[in-house]
């Protein structure tokens, strides 16, 4: 494997520096203005930053949603067979598949995640949010990630798929290990893939046991719904049910966790916006969209070129890895005026935080609902959010997601 390429003078756009991790937007602004289709030697991938190019690329017939194959090709050849169990399960995700295979799996998820079904989870989400906020209010503050942003989506997604509460630790580890694999630089693909494979296979065994239980005693959960689809004639293997459930754990946990953490950070840093939301709850939907635009939980969307293609005069070769930077597209001044200003009253509906086209995140409605409930609960229960530290927030070292390590807030 080639060594990781850290910053040196030839890297005008350093995507691995601590400064970029802390605040990626100045570099992304320069890329979008100067080289919107850029090949980064550091991460061995194309970086696409303009809003219209991101939309075009995500729907392009010559660009595949397969983001496993190009990574596997960057592994030393002798190591590739070892990771076949991991790549096989992840390759069954609807988010990784192109038509026509995508249509089949997407239809199954869509049936289980219709808006009426999601809205039926509202009382459960409200109860969990109330319990977590109650405990924080009693203490006069909270460590946002540990006390709220991490546990709430885990409890919710466990209920949805039908996993017991005692398995939440494993589900959390599985989701984090997968996102670390997707968000690691090339030099650490092997160790992060090894960790992710262990977690995925352990979670697969848990889900395999749950499938056997639901075959005997169905319940109102995703596993039972997928088993019912199989009995109705859908040709679903156990591994396909398992892969779909792991996708829901990954998508339902990571995006929502980061949305909650990033949102509370922004509302604490912009007290006038928090006060505006408190006084006008009807702004809630727009506020959540603005949080998703301004500090996107998922910073980039990975794809693979199926053949050679030309974009803005640059030739992208077959099997090249492409990163469509939703974080840059969401601050494109061609779409959003004064894009570096956080404003919950603006129309942010053109954000790409949940992806685009057929691969739009299937859990977007659920994430929006959870965030609206949590932020609404804070608006009602807390008069003021205050950051305990004056220093910059600390972000995880991940190239794919915008995820806080911790965030301590006090209430008034």
Secondary structure, DSSP 4 states (H G I P E B T S, - for coil): -PPP----TT-SS-SSSHHHHH--HHHHHHHHHH-SEEEETTTTEEEE--HHHHHHHHT-TTEES--SHHHHHTS-HHHHGGGHHHHHHHTTSGGG--TTHHHHHHHHHHHHT-HHHHHTTHHHHHHHHHHHHHHHHHHTEEEHIIIIIHHHHHHHHHHHHT--GGGHHHHHHHHHHHHHHHTS-GGGHHHHHHHHHHHHHHHHHHHHHHHHHHHHS--SSHHHHHHHHHHTT----HHHHHHHHHHHHHHHHHHHHHHHHHHHHHHHH-HHHHHHHHH-GGGHHHHHHHHHHHT-SB--EEEEESS-EEETTEEEPTT-EEEE-HHHHTT-TTTSTTTTS--TTS--TT--TT--GGGS-TTHHHHHHHHHHHHHHHHHH-S-EEES-SSPPPB-S-SSB--BS--EEEE-
